[in-house]
Amino acid sequence: MAKTIVQTKPIFIGGATVALLMVWTLWPWPRPLFPTMFQVTKSKFTPATQNCTTDPHGVNLCHDDPLNPTFYDDPNLSYSIEIPIKDWDVKRRDWLEHHPSYAAGAGDRVVVLSGSQPWPCKNPIGDHLLLRLFKNKVDYCRINGYDLFYNNAMLHPKMASYWAKIPIVRAAMVAHPEAEWIFWVDSDAVFTDMDFKPPLERYKNHNLVVDGWPNLIYEKKSWIGVNAGVFLIRNCQWSMDFLEVWAGMGPQTPNYEKWGQILTSTLKDKMYSVSDDQSALVYLLLNGKYKWRKKIYIENKYTLSGYWAGIVDSLTKMEESYLRRAKGARELRRPHAEVVREYYAAAMRETIVKEGDGGGALRPFITHFTGCQPCSGNHPGYTDEACWNGIEKAINFADNQVLRNYGFARPDLLNSSSLSPLSFDFPS
């Protein structure tokens, strides 16, 4: 859900002052945790499963469910954040053993989650902006082979606003045992590099990946040391436990007000004594060194959640830089099908990294419009023009990366209605 939390990249910290005005186990040796990802035993497979065909991605096209019982047959199973699930790693491993077509490649499978409120927006252009923000996520997931679940239902009546994401993430873990990672992206965040994929191998020893800066967390004890609006969380028991503890600071608990006071006294720059998910996450990092902190990766080597105010003004120059470099590489001017764009994206990235900055930088992965609230229209400290023009510019910057595979592009990032056909050898 959209929330008024500020990104903490060093070049973006300048926006923090304004924004402050707003309110993963062990298995008996030598059997690995998820052998089904690499070597699946066949003793439990039913004939239907053995004979079922798969698509090029290894997905079971019969959509059958073997008769062998799994955790889904447990009458005590609950998708609710309030009812704990135990032995989730065992349950998920067993499910994968019964579904070998899904076990193949499970370690790299990602489900992207986002969502917004179930009622119409107050802002006159809010629903239009949410539609375009949704389209951006659909495009990114289609291009990169990710599943997307966009939710607009409150899965817990008391966990609204920024807390609403936690019940969704918890339910998605149960609904998607085939996925290793759940990727939450706030509705007001834009994928501005449609070809970049999170480097999952980097996080092999971690269960939660969040954008942030360790010095702001551990030295300054700042509530903006992380941005909780975009994160990757591993589908495992550790995460089940973490979500339970995290949610325990939310508005559905009897200690909600007390937690607000604790967070305010712990985080010196927190101005409001209300328990919010981001402050709660920082608190758990500060006070859970062995249980939580060692499994949480603070990512700042790329823009997992880039603060928009430090990005949008550079997007036009950045697009020009990409096009200029593409002119010098013949293969990058060759028309190609969208389904093979990964090869061309890698060629472009290699060109940029090889040449260095040279008047342009790598595209930001995600540009997060923290503080703009496109649905409600509330954005203390920001003007309407800055927010709405910024969102339009970021969306069109991302959409041009999509449209070029269809032969068109928007020449003006601030004009969504203007569209131009591309020459055969674009850019030439």
Secondary structure as GFF3:
##gff-version 3
##sequence-region A 1 428
A	DSSP	three_ten_helix	10	15	.	.	.	ID=ss1
A	DSSP	alpha_helix	16	19	.	.	.	ID=ss2
A	DSSP	three_ten_helix	35	37	.	.	.	ID=ss3
A	DSSP	alpha_helix	47	51	.	.	.	ID=ss4
A	DSSP	three_ten_helix	71	73	.	.	.	ID=ss5
A	DSSP	alpha_helix	88	98	.	.	.	ID=ss6
A	DSSP	alpha_helix	100	103	.	.	.	ID=ss7
A	DSSP	three_ten_helix	106	108	.	.	.	ID=ss8
A	DSSP	beta_strand	110	115	.	.	.	ID=ss9
A	DSSP	alpha_helix	126	144	.	.	.	ID=ss10
A	DSSP	beta_strand	147	151	.	.	.	ID=ss11
A	DSSP	three_ten_helix	161	164	.	.	.	ID=ss12
A	DSSP	alpha_helix	165	175	.	.	.	ID=ss13
A	DSSP	beta_strand	181	185	.	.	.	ID=ss14
A	DSSP	beta_strand	189	191	.	.	.	ID=ss15
A	DSSP	three_ten_helix	200	203	.	.	.	ID=ss16
A	DSSP	beta_strand	208	212	.	.	.	ID=ss17
A	DSSP	alpha_helix	214	214	.	.	.	ID=ss18
A	DSSP	pi_helix	215	219	.	.	.	ID=ss19
A	DSSP	beta_strand	226	234	.	.	.	ID=ss20
A	DSSP	alpha_helix	237	247	.	.	.	ID=ss21
A	DSSP	alpha_helix	256	266	.	.	.	ID=ss22
A	DSSP	alpha_helix	277	287	.	.	.	ID=ss23
A	DSSP	three_ten_helix	293	295	.	.	.	ID=ss24
A	DSSP	beta_strand	296	299	.	.	.	ID=ss25
A	DSSP	beta_strand	306	307	.	.	.	ID=ss26
A	DSSP	three_ten_helix	308	310	.	.	.	ID=ss27
A	DSSP	three_ten_helix	312	314	.	.	.	ID=ss28
A	DSSP	alpha_helix	315	327	.	.	.	ID=ss29
A	DSSP	three_ten_helix	330	333	.	.	.	ID=ss30
A	DSSP	three_ten_helix	338	340	.	.	.	ID=ss31
A	DSSP	alpha_helix	341	355	.	.	.	ID=ss32
A	DSSP	beta_strand	366	368	.	.	.	ID=ss33
A	DSSP	alpha_helix	384	403	.	.	.	ID=ss34
A	DSSP	three_ten_helix	404	406	.	.	.	ID=ss35
A	DSSP	beta_strand	408	409	.	.	.	ID=ss36
A	DSSP	beta_strand	420	421	.	.	.	ID=ss37
###
